[in-house]
């Protein structure tokens, strides 16, 4: 291929990749697979490696992050990046309109636009001739910090606008110099997935999406930023300059509603914008958003009500750093302050010690809160949280309340720094901290707190599914000395059960029958039940697909385990360590003697490729007529499919039954195919 042809192919690849990136990260409507996208990107990289002089800043290959910087350079914004005044009830909003009408009475006849007030980090993006050239933080509103390299890593940010060069469409032409403002943030499902990965790797988890996004964008090494699932929404034109030699519109859009449409047409991701003919409609729109707030996959703390007409907005001017033409109508507080009375410690089933806050009761989000999570001991040290402090507590929807910081100005000097316990609060044995991990552990295998929780996990629905063996009975069995580990469940005798309070013959027989039935559970279920650190349902299924039984898995090496997709060094070491512990080897011997030794049918790669659901990813939700949730998962996996817990762009099908809930809404938003049980069975034939 000649250089001319190669250069032409390079431009074709760049344009195609920009388009597919836009479809995936902005519209949530991918039209090619990840594999096909990766192949196009690989071809582009190969051409650029041959001709490095052809690499441009807007190339799709330039998103991996620049070399680490020593510091952030300062950037002066072309015009002030303003904040907003707040309103908390509808009366505040009406009062706002009355105030600004005294400055310009046209405000009384104005129309409005209502947009979500995103809880992220404000960023300012500069484009010259349609190419992204610089990005900065808001800073003090006048001067920000240059974070261009970090912003390039955000897939939703177009490196060139318009995203498509389709001249037959109504795609606008940008001015020669365009500066826009947006908000960088992390969506809640992505944040949860990030924390799951951190936890599985034994790394520190993050407290909330906003702080994580802000921290990621202020990394001096942008390759670290690239590892965070940041996204972006753009909602304002800050500066517009036409080059007379370049054809472009006569000027920026005249209204905010038109601005959002214009930015979206260029290829920017934009927030959902609601046009309102008057203030009553704007307030009604705020209340409608408040009702759907918990269904959103990103955090907002209110709605921004803006004068739609840009000229009137500008004529109203500014008070301090707040424009008169807009107001932030906040939702009811989900964050409050209260006194930290004490710090308690829970012991989890894997021995992890988790601190929690004992609070002076306070109402937050409509619920009286007496306890809140403190995440881990490192978090207490980093935030310098002391017993007696006045602390800030947050609760969003059904999320467990958590302490997000200290009100240092309220300190009296009587507050007491916290020291983690040297011994387990349940068994009084020494605790250990594994180097490189955040967690502190009680390593006493006979710890009562762990034993009860281990058995409770072992018998749970997603594990061995022993019906009728609830936590109250588990505690009875442990307290009476009838079980000292999970294997002892399979040697329980009828006479021993009948000696327990609340047990009659029928109840004892039913429980023994349920325990016997559980012996037939597949290997993946037993692996999940054993509670090996980092081994949940997905990893257990992957292990059962590689090793025929527990004996084979016990002989596995760290290297062999790491060769399985999705298993990193921390999980691999945890598996090897679990099988090497004498106490656990004793449990395995007892399970084998009791006949609890399932074997897996290892599916060869060639056979797996022929299965009807091979390569497809499913999510199961709601109540299905012929399956329990677990049975549906196993049915899908048996026929070659993969099952995940949350709906994303990579989900192929949502299997929905009655009362499907928020996962159904999310699937509809992303355009994921929704099927029922009958359709699933048909696909598997």
C-alpha positions in Angstrom: 0.0 0.0 0.0 1.4 3.4 -1.0 1.9 6.2 1.5 -1.0 8.0 -0.1 -3.3 5.0 0.3 -2.0 4.4 3.8 -2.7 8.0 4.7 -6.2 7.7 3.3 -6.8 4.5 5.3 -5.6 6.2 8.4 -8.1 9.0 8.1 -10.9 6.5 7.4 -10.0 4.6 10.5 -9.9 7.7 12.7 -13.3 8.8 11.4 -14.8 5.4 11.8 -13.4 5.0 15.4 -14.7 8.5 16.4 -18.1 7.5 15.1 -18.2 4.2 17.0 -16.8 5.8 20.1 -19.7 8.3 20.0 -22.2 5.6 19.5 -20.9 3.6 22.5 -19.9 6.2 25.1 -22.4 9.0 24.3 -25.5 7.4 22.8 -25.2 4.0 24.5 -26.0 2.5 21.1 -23.0 0.5 19.9 -23.4 -1.0 16.4 -20.2 -3.1 16.4 -18.7 -5.5 19.0 -15.8 -4.6 21.3 -13.7 -7.0 19.3 -14.4 -5.3 16.0 -13.6 -1.9 17.6 -10.4 -3.2 19.0 -9.3 -4.5 15.6 -9.9 -1.1 14.0 -7.9 0.5 16.8 -5.1 -2.0 16.3 -4.9 -1.3 12.6 -4.7 2.5 13.3 -2.0 2.0 15.9 0.0 -0.1 13.4 -0.2 2.6 10.8 0.8 5.3 13.3 3.8 3.2 14.4 5.0 3.1 10.8 4.5 6.9 10.5 4.8 8.5 13.9 4.9 11.9 12.2 1.2 11.4 11.2 0.0 11.1 14.9 -2.2 14.0 15.8 -3.6 15.0 19.2 -7.2 14.1 18.2 -6.3 10.6 17.1 -8.4 7.9 18.9 -5.0 6.3 19.9 -4.1 9.3 22.1 -6.4 8.4 25.0 -4.1 6.2 27.1 -2.6 9.1 29.0 0.5 11.3 28.7 3.8 10.9 30.6 3.5 12.0 34.3 3.6 15.7 34.9 5.6 17.5 37.6 2.7 19.9 38.3 -0.4 21.4 36.8 0.0 24.6 34.8 -2.5 27.4 35.4 -5.1 28.3 32.8 -7.0 31.6 32.6 -10.6 31.0 31.5 -11.8 33.1 28.5 -14.7 34.3 30.7 -15.7 33.6 34.3 -16.8 30.1 35.2 -19.6 31.0 37.6 -21.3 29.1 40.4 -25.0 29.1 41.3 -27.2 30.4 44.1 -29.4 27.9 45.9 -33.1 27.4 46.5 -34.4 24.7 48.8 -38.2 25.0 48.5 -40.5 26.3 45.8 -41.0 29.6 47.7 -37.3 30.3 47.3 -37.6 29.8 43.6 -40.5 32.2 43.3 -38.6 34.7 45.4 -35.6 34.4 43.0 -37.8 35.3 40.1 -39.2 38.3 41.9 -35.7 39.5 42.7 -34.4 39.3 39.2 -37.6 40.8 37.8 -36.6 44.0 39.7 -33.4 44.1 37.6 -35.2 43.3 34.3 -39.0 42.9 34.2 -38.7 40.8 31.1 -37.9 37.9 33.5 -41.6 37.7 34.5 -42.4 36.6 30.9 -39.4 34.4 30.4 -39.3 30.7 29.5 -36.9 28.3 31.2 -34.8 25.2 30.8 -34.4 22.7 33.6 -31.3 20.5 33.7 -29.9 18.1 36.4 -27.4 19.5 38.8 -24.6 17.0 38.4 -22.5 16.0 41.3 -19.0 15.8 39.7 -16.1 18.1 38.8 -16.6 21.1 36.5 -14.3 21.1 33.5 -13.6 23.6 30.7 -12.8 22.3 27.2 -11.1 24.2 24.4 -11.5 23.4 20.7 -9.6 25.0 17.8 -10.9 24.2 14.3 -12.9 21.4 15.9 -9.9 19.7 17.6 -9.7 19.4 21.4 -6.5 21.3 22.4 -6.9 22.0 26.1 -8.9 21.2 29.2 -8.9 22.7 32.7 -10.6 22.5 36.1 -12.9 25.4 37.2 -10.5 26.5 39.9 -11.5 29.8 41.4 -13.7 30.6 38.4 -11.1 32.8 36.8 -8.0 30.5 36.7 -8.1 26.7 36.6 -5.5 23.9 36.3 -4.5 22.3 33.0 -5.6 18.7 33.0 -5.6 18.2 29.2 -3.9 14.8 29.4 -6.3 13.4 31.9 -9.3 14.6 30.1 -8.2 12.9 26.9 -8.6 9.6 28.6 -12.4 10.1 28.9 -14.0 8.1 26.2 -17.2 10.3 26.1 -15.1 13.4 25.4 -14.8 14.0 21.6 -11.3 14.7 20.5 -12.7 16.3 17.4 -16.1 17.8 16.6 -18.3 17.3 14.8 -18.0 13.6 15.5 -19.4 12.7 12.1 -18.4 14.4 8.8 -21.7 13.3 7.1 -22.3 16.4 4.9 -25.8 15.1 3.9 -27.0 15.5 7.5 -27.7 18.6 9.5 -24.4 18.4 11.4 -23.3 21.9 12.3 -19.9 23.4 11.7 -18.1 24.6 14.8 -16.5 28.0 15.0 -12.7 28.2 14.7 -12.5 28.6 18.5 -15.0 27.0 20.8 -14.9 26.7 24.6 -17.5 24.6 26.4 -18.2 23.7 30.0 -19.2 20.3 31.3 -19.2 18.0 34.3 -16.9 15.0 34.7 -18.3 12.2 36.9 -18.6 8.5 37.4 -21.8 6.6 36.9 -23.0 4.6 39.9 -22.9 1.1 38.3 -19.3 1.9 37.1 -18.4 3.1 40.6 -19.8 -0.1 42.2 -17.9 -2.2 39.7 -14.7 -0.3 40.4 -15.0 -0.9 44.1 -15.7 -4.6 43.5 -12.5 -4.9 41.6 -10.6 -2.9 44.2 -12.0 -5.2 47.0 -11.3 -8.4 45.0 -7.7 -7.2 44.5 -7.3 -6.4 48.2 -6.9 -2.7 47.4 -8.4 0.3 49.0 -12.1 1.0 48.0 -13.4 4.4 47.3 -15.9 6.4 49.3 -18.1 8.1 46.7 -18.2 8.7 43.0 -17.6 12.5 43.2 -14.4 12.4 45.2 -13.1 9.5 43.1 -13.8 11.4 39.9 -12.1 14.6 41.2 -9.1 12.7 42.4 -8.8 10.8 39.1 -8.7 14.1 37.1 -6.1 15.6 39.4 -3.6 12.8 38.9 -0.2 13.9 37.7 0.0 10.6 35.9 -2.8 10.4 33.4 -2.3 6.7 32.8 -3.8 6.3 36.3 -6.8 8.5 35.2 -7.3 6.2 32.3 -8.0 3.4 34.7 -11.0 5.2 36.2 -14.5 4.9 34.5 -15.0 8.7 34.0 -17.6 10.1 31.8 -18.8 13.6 30.9 -21.8 15.8 30.1 -21.5 19.2 28.4 -24.1 21.9 28.9 -22.7 25.4 28.2 -20.8 27.4 25.6 -18.2 29.6 27.4 -16.5 31.2 24.4 -17.2 31.4 20.6 -14.9 33.0 18.1 -15.4 32.8 14.3 -12.6 32.8 11.8 -13.9 34.8 8.8 -12.0 32.5 6.4 -13.9 29.4 7.7 -17.6 29.0 7.0 -19.5 28.7 10.2 -22.8 29.8 11.7 -23.3 33.5 12.3 -23.0 33.0 16.1 -23.8 30.8 19.0 -27.3 29.5 19.6 -29.7 32.2 21.1 -31.2 30.0 23.8 -30.1 27.4 26.3 -32.5 24.8 24.8 -30.9 25.3 21.4 -27.4 25.2 22.9 -28.0 21.7 24.2 -29.3 20.6 20.8 -26.3 22.2 19.1 -23.8 20.6 21.4 -25.5 17.2 21.0 -25.4 17.6 17.2 -21.6 18.3 17.3 -21.2 15.0 19.2 -20.9 16.2 22.8 -22.7 14.1 25.5 -25.3 16.4 27.0 -27.7 16.2 29.9 -31.4 15.7 29.5 -32.9 19.2 29.2 -36.6 20.1 29.9 -38.1 23.1 28.2 -40.6 25.0 30.4 -42.9 27.8 29.2 -43.1 29.3 32.7 -41.7 29.0 36.3 -44.6 26.8 37.4 -43.7 24.2 34.8 -40.0 24.5 35.8 -40.9 23.7 39.4 -43.1 20.8 38.3 -40.2 19.5 36.3 -38.0 19.7 39.4 -40.5 17.6 41.3 -40.7 15.0 38.5 -37.0 14.6 38.5 -37.0 14.3 42.3 -39.4 11.3 42.0 -37.1 9.5 39.6 -33.8 10.5 41.4 -33.2 7.1 42.9 -33.6 5.4 39.4 -30.8 7.5 37.9 -27.4 5.9 37.4 -25.6 9.0 38.4 -25.7 11.3 41.4 -27.5 14.7 41.3 -28.3 16.9 44.2 -31.0 19.1 42.6 -32.1 20.8 39.3 -30.8 23.9 37.7 -33.5 26.3 36.5 -32.1 28.6 33.8 -33.6 31.6 31.9 -33.8 30.1 28.4 -33.0 33.3 26.4 -29.2 33.9 26.4 -29.4 37.6 25.9 -31.8 38.1 28.8 -29.6 35.8 30.9 -26.6 38.0 30.1 -28.5 41.3 30.6 -29.5 40.2 34.1 -25.8 40.1 35.1 -24.0 38.6 38.1 -24.2 38.9 41.8 -20.8 38.0 43.3 -20.0 34.8 41.4 -23.6 33.8 40.8 -25.4 34.6 37.6 -28.9 36.1 38.3 -30.3 34.1 35.4 -30.1 30.7 37.0 -30.8 29.0 40.3 -30.0 25.6 41.7 -33.2 24.1 43.2 -31.8 21.5 45.7 -33.4 18.3 46.6 -34.0 17.5 50.3 -30.7 16.9 52.2 -29.1 13.5 52.1 -26.2 14.8 54.1 -26.3 15.9 57.8 -24.0 16.4 60.7 -24.2 14.7 64.1 -22.0 13.6 67.0 -19.8 10.4 66.8 -20.4 8.7 70.1 -18.2 5.7 69.6 -16.6 3.4 67.1 -17.6 -0.3 67.0 -16.1 -3.2 65.1 -17.9 -6.1 63.2 -16.2 -9.3 62.3 -17.1 -10.7 58.9 -17.3 -14.3 57.8 -13.8 -14.1 56.2 -12.4 -12.6 59.4 -12.3 -9.0 58.2 -12.7 -6.4 60.9 -14.9 -3.6 59.8 -15.3 -0.4 61.9 -18.7 1.4 62.2 -19.8 4.7 63.7 -22.1 4.8 66.7 -24.0 8.1 66.2 -26.2 10.5 68.1 -29.5 9.6 66.3 -30.2 12.0 63.4 -32.7 12.0 60.5 -31.2 11.9 57.0 -33.1 11.2 53.8 -36.3 10.6 55.8 -34.7 7.9 58.0 -33.4 8.1 61.6 -29.8 6.9 61.5 -27.9 5.6 64.6 -25.0 3.8 62.9 -23.0 4.4 59.8 -20.1 2.7 58.0 -16.6 3.9 58.4 -15.3 1.7 55.5 -12.0 0.6 57.0 -9.4 1.6 59.6 -7.2 3.4 57.0 -10.2 5.6 56.2 -10.5 6.6 59.9 -6.8 7.6 59.9 -6.9 9.5 56.6 -9.9 11.5 57.6 -8.6 11.9 61.2 -11.9 10.8 62.6 -12.0 10.9 66.4 -14.5 9.7 69.0 -16.5 12.8 70.0 -16.1 14.5 66.6 -19.0 16.2 64.9 -19.1 14.2 61.6 -20.8 14.6 58.2 -23.1 11.6 57.4 -24.5 10.8 54.0 -27.3 8.5 52.9 -28.6 8.2 49.3 -31.7 6.2 48.7 -31.3 2.7 50.1 -27.6 3.0 50.5 -26.1 2.3 53.9 -25.3 5.6 55.6 -21.6 6.4 55.7 -19.4 9.0 57.4 -17.8 11.3 54.8 -15.8 13.6 57.0 -15.3 15.6 60.1 -16.4 19.1 61.0 -13.1 20.3 62.3 -14.4 23.7 63.2 -16.6 22.1 65.8 -13.7 20.4 67.7 -13.3 21.3 71.4 -10.1 19.4 72.1 -11.9 16.7 74.0 -12.1 14.3 71.0 -10.2 11.1 71.3 -8.1 9.6 68.4 -9.0 6.0 67.6 -6.8 3.0 67.9 -7.8 -0.2 66.1 -8.3 -3.2 68.4 -5.2 -5.5 68.9 -7.5 -8.5 69.5 -10.7 -9.7 67.9 -13.8 -8.3 69.7 -15.5 -11.7 69.4 -12.8 -14.2 70.4 -10.1 -12.0 71.9 -7.4 -13.5 69.7 -4.7 -11.3 68.1 -5.6 -9.7 64.8 -3.3 -9.4 61.7 -2.9 -7.1 58.8 -1.7 -8.5 55.5 1.0 -6.3 53.9 -0.3 -4.4 51.0 -4.0 -4.8 52.0 -6.3 -2.4 53.7 -8.2 -5.0 55.7 -7.4 -6.2 59.2 -8.2 -9.9 59.9 -9.0 -12.2 62.8 -7.2 -15.4 61.6 -8.7 -17.6 64.4 -10.6 -20.3 62.4 -12.6 -21.0 65.5 -13.8 -17.5 66.0 -17.5 -17.7 66.9 -18.4 -14.6 64.8 -16.8 -16.1 61.7 -18.2 -19.6 62.3 -21.8 -18.4 62.4 -21.3 -16.2 59.4 -19.4 -18.8 57.5 -22.2 -21.4 58.0 -24.8 -18.8 57.2 -23.1 -18.1 53.9 -22.5 -21.8 53.2 -26.2 -22.6 53.5 -27.5 -19.5 51.7 -29.5 -19.6 48.5 -26.6 -18.6 46.2 -24.4 -21.3 47.8 -25.6 -24.7 49.0 -29.2 -23.6 49.4 -30.1 -25.6 52.5 -33.8 -24.6 53.0 -34.9 -24.0 56.6 -31.4 -23.4 58.0 -31.7 -19.8 59.0 -29.3 -17.7 61.1 -31.2 -18.5 64.4 -30.8 -22.2 63.9 -27.1 -21.8 62.9 -26.5 -19.9 66.2 -28.2 -22.7 68.1 -26.0 -25.3 66.4 -22.8 -23.4 67.1 -23.8 -22.5 70.7 -24.7 -26.1 71.5 -21.4 -27.4 70.0 -23.1 -29.5 67.4 -21.1 -27.9 64.5 -17.5 -26.6 64.6 -17.3 -26.1 60.8 -19.5 -26.3 57.8 -18.7 -30.0 57.2 -20.3 -30.9 60.5 -23.7 -30.1 59.0 -23.6 -33.3 57.1 -23.0 -35.5 60.2 -25.9 -34.0 62.3 -28.2 -36.6 63.9 -31.9 -36.5 64.3 -31.6 -37.0 68.1 -29.3 -34.0 68.4 -31.7 -31.7 66.5 -34.6 -32.9 68.6 -32.8 -31.8 71.8 -32.8 -28.2 70.5 -35.4 -25.7 71.6 -38.1 -25.3 68.9 -37.4 -28.6 67.1 -40.1 -31.2 66.7 -39.8 -34.4 64.6 -41.2 -32.9 61.4 -38.9 -29.9 61.6 -35.8 -32.0 62.3 -36.7 -34.4 59.4 -37.2 -31.5 57.0 -33.9 -30.0 57.8 -32.0 -33.3 57.5 -33.7 -33.8 54.1 -32.7 -30.4 52.9 -29.1 -31.0 54.0 -29.0 -34.3 52.1 -30.5 -32.7 49.0 -27.7 -30.1 49.1 -25.1 -32.8 48.5 -26.3 -32.7 44.9 -25.3 -29.1 44.3 -22.7 -28.6 41.5 -19.1 -27.8 42.1 -19.5 -24.1 41.4 -22.0 -23.8 44.2 -19.7 -25.6 46.7 -16.9 -23.3 45.7 -19.1 -20.3 46.3 -20.2 -21.7 49.6 -16.6 -22.3 51.0 -16.1 -18.6 51.3 -12.6 -18.3 49.8 -11.7 -14.7 49.7 -12.4 -13.2 46.2 -14.3 -16.3 45.0 -17.9 -15.2 44.3 -20.4 -16.9 41.9 -18.7 -15.7 38.7 -15.1 -16.8 39.8 -16.5 -20.1 41.2 -18.1 -20.8 37.8 -14.9 -20.1 36.0 -12.9 -22.4 38.4 -15.5 -25.2 37.9 -15.0 -24.8 34.2 -11.3 -25.4 34.6 -10.9 -28.0 37.4 -12.9 -31.2 37.7 -13.1 -31.3 41.5 -11.7 -29.8 44.7 -8.7 -32.1 44.8 -7.6 -30.8 41.4 -8.2 -27.2 42.5 -6.2 -27.7 45.7 -3.2 -28.7 43.6 -3.5 -25.6 41.3 -0.6 -23.2 41.2 -0.8 -19.4 41.4 0.4 -19.2 37.8 -2.3 -21.7 36.6 -5.0 -19.8 38.4 -3.9 -16.4 37.0 -4.2 -17.9 33.4 -8.0 -17.9 33.9 -9.6 -14.6 32.7 -10.8 -12.5 35.6 -8.5 -14.0 38.2 -5.7 -11.7 39.3 -2.7 -12.4 41.5 -4.5 -11.4 44.8 -7.4 -13.9 44.2 -5.0 -16.6 42.9 -2.9 -16.3 46.1 -6.0 -16.3 48.3 -7.2 -19.5 46.7 -3.8 -21.3 47.0 -3.5 -20.0 50.6 -7.0 -21.3 51.5 -6.3 -24.8 50.3 -3.0 -24.9 52.0 -4.3 -24.2 55.5 -4.5 -27.4 57.7 -7.9 -26.4 59.1 -9.4 -26.1 55.7 -7.9 -29.3 54.5 -9.6 -31.0 57.5 -12.9 -29.5 56.3 -12.4 -30.9 52.8 -11.6 -34.3 54.2 -14.8 -34.3 56.2 -16.9 -33.1 53.2 -15.5 -35.9 51.1 -16.3 -38.5 53.7 -19.8 -37.2 54.0 -20.3 -37.5 50.2 -20.2 -33.8 49.4 -17.7 -34.0 46.6 -19.2 -32.8 43.3 -17.3 -33.1 40.0 -17.5 -30.7 37.2 -17.9 -31.6 33.5 -15.1 -29.6 31.9 -16.4 -28.1 28.7 -13.8 -28.2 26.0 -13.3 -25.0 24.1 -14.5 -26.5 20.8 -17.6 -27.8 22.5 -18.2 -24.5 24.3 -18.2 -22.6 21.0 -21.0 -24.8 19.7 -23.3 -24.1 22.7 -26.3 -22.0 21.7 -25.7 -19.2 24.2 -21.9 -19.0 23.8 -20.6 -15.5 23.8 -23.8 -13.9 25.1 -24.1 -12.0 28.3 -27.4 -12.1 30.3 -28.8 -10.4 33.4 -31.7 -12.1 35.2 -34.3 -10.0 37.1 -37.8 -10.4 38.5 -39.8 -13.6 39.2 -39.8 -16.2 36.5 -42.6 -18.8 36.4 -40.5 -21.9 35.8 -37.1 -20.9 37.2 -35.7 -19.7 40.5 -33.2 -16.9 39.9 -30.3 -19.4 40.6 -31.8 -22.0 38.3 -32.0 -19.5 35.5 -28.4 -18.6 35.9 -27.3 -22.2 35.9 -29.5 -22.9 32.8 -27.8 -20.0 30.9 -24.3 -21.1 32.0 -25.0 -24.7 31.1 -25.8 -23.6 27.5 -22.7 -21.5 27.2 -23.9 -18.0 28.3 -22.5 -15.7 30.9 -24.6 -14.2 33.7 -23.7 -10.8 35.4 -25.4 -8.9 38.2 -26.0 -5.5 36.5 -27.2 -4.2 33.2 -24.6 -2.4 31.1 -23.7 -1.7 27.5 -22.1 -5.1 27.3 -25.3 -6.9 28.3 -26.9 -8.8 25.3 -30.2 -9.8 27.0 -32.1 -9.0 30.1 -34.3 -12.0 31.2 -37.2 -10.3 32.9 -40.0 -11.8 35.0 -42.7 -10.1 37.1 -41.6 -7.1 39.2 -38.5 -6.6 37.2 -37.7 -3.2 38.7 -34.9 -0.8 37.9 -32.9 -3.3 35.8 -35.7 -3.3 33.3 -35.7 0.5 33.1 -31.9 0.5 32.7 -32.1 -2.1 29.9 -34.7 0.0 28.1 -32.5 3.1 28.4 -29.5 1.3 26.9 -31.5 -0.5 24.2 -30.7 -4.0 25.7 -33.0 -6.7 24.4 -35.5 -7.9 27.0 -36.8 -11.5 26.8 -38.9 -13.8 29.0 -38.4 -17.3 30.2 -40.0 -18.9 27.0 -37.7 -16.9 24.7 -34.7 -17.9 26.8 -35.6 -21.6 26.5 -36.1 -21.2 22.8 -32.7 -19.6 22.3 -31.1 -22.5 24.2 -32.4 -25.2 21.9 
